[in-house]
Amino acid sequence: GVEACPAGTRASGWARVWTPRARGATHRSICDPTMSTFTGRRSHDAAPRGFAASRSWGSGRAFASAASSPPPPPAPDDDAGLPPVVEIEDPAQLQDIVTRATQGDIGLVFDFYAQWCGPCKTLTPLLEDAVIKAPRKLNADGTHSLPSVVLVKIDVDKHAGISDELRITSLPTTMTMRDGKLVDTVVGAMSPAEAEALVAKAAAPSDDQKSSSSHETNTNTNPAAPPSPADLVDRAFALLDAPSASESAAAAAADLLNAALASESALPPAAKARAYAAAARCALLARPPDVPGARAMVASARLAVGGNFPEPEAIATAEARASLTELALDARDAFFKDWKDAKNFPASDAFAARLDALETEKVSSLGDGDDDSQRQTDVNVLILTRSLAAVLALEGDAAGAVAAALAATKRSVRFGDDGHKKKARETCVAVFDAFGQKHPEAIAGKRKLANLWFV
């Protein structure tokens, strides 16, 4: 498990958000300043690494020296030294690759990764596939096909000097280079489409790169400048809002959020609140889900706005998802005694099947004269129906979740118990908030709930 930093706590001079326990780490608090930003490893250096030590980005001496060094002898025609994918073994090899690529007008994509980094294991194959599929170029005589872009893989554990020079503070980090100059930097995971677009841009000839950049407003003279903190938060939400977002997506999003909060450019209160709300959702995607950690992040989000600014909708969404996750976990413990996966709850199909079994049991026991047993069965049906709504919402099925939540409310009205009626209504509201108040299913569901509530 993890512990969430209390609001206002700072680690190594920076406010940190929830980070999943991963990469072989033992139980720890994310407020522990002895932990490297590469979460899960103890920092063996006397000086702190990560955000405490690196607050700016640079091109690095290895790249600078490679770009400015005298040209080596002409390379062989087969260009055997530049296959589409290269694993760096030593800095000299990196310098040679940069020099050869600069001379040959070949784009470079640098993949900074580590063996313990889950999101890296997802991103690297995407980059490899995109590079291998990139159109190849011909020699001047048209006889040999050459790569238009090369993926350079750099293990930060083996080459700490390179990653330190480039101020790599989060993994995965991807950089692109043309003509010996860094062009783009992407922190965190990418979708297949994003990886392909990044590689395609790196593969474009230098003339195309210059033509494209000439149409852009030149407000930043550092081509390797990182994205803005607000952009990092938006990218984190893009990962979390993706269908079937996983624990690895949560880890990548958490890295982006930590980078956003650690930036020299302070986030406005509303943006900072969104960052903490996103961190809460990261906690809920952990396995097992960290509901207390999520609620602590929601509290931090509310403190960030302090009642002086409109509360971002992302806070209500995160809070609703925390409540729905807790409901699903409680139902798992109550109704799925044989469930083997203690890190997660069953899928909606399993909840629906158990609900059908309870309904059948209820019908078959009618007329037995055991009123207490019948009432308990009715209560269980109510709880399972609410739980089914919760799981459907967490799976992204808005229509199914709203329908199940409203069905639970109908049952509670017939049941005649104000306590269960209140809980059913709370489930409806949580489902609406989980998808946002402007979602079509939420809008329609609120109208139906208003009619049911006053029946």
Secondary structure, DSSP 8 states (H G I E B T S, - for coil): -EE---TT--BTTB--------TT--SEETT-TTB-SSTTSB--SSS--GGGT--S----HHHHHHHHS---S---TT-TT--SEEE--SHHHHHHHHHHHHHTT-EEEEEEE-TT-HHHHHHHHHHHHHHHHS--EE-TTS-SEE-SEEEEEEETTT-HHHHHHTT--SSSEEEEEETTEEEEEEES---HHHHHHHHHHHHS-HHHHHHHHHTS----S-TT----HHHHHHHHHHHHHSTT--HHHHHHHHHHHHHHHHSSS---HHHHHHHHHHHHHHHHHSSS--HHHHHHHHHHHHHHHTTSS---HHHHHHHHHHHHHHHHHHHHHHH-TT---TTS---HHHHHHHHHHHHHHHHHTTTS--HHHHHHHHHHHHHHHHHHHHHHHHTT-HHHHHHHHHHHHHHHHHHT-HHHHHHHHHHHHHHHHHH-TTSHHHHHHHHHHHHHHT-
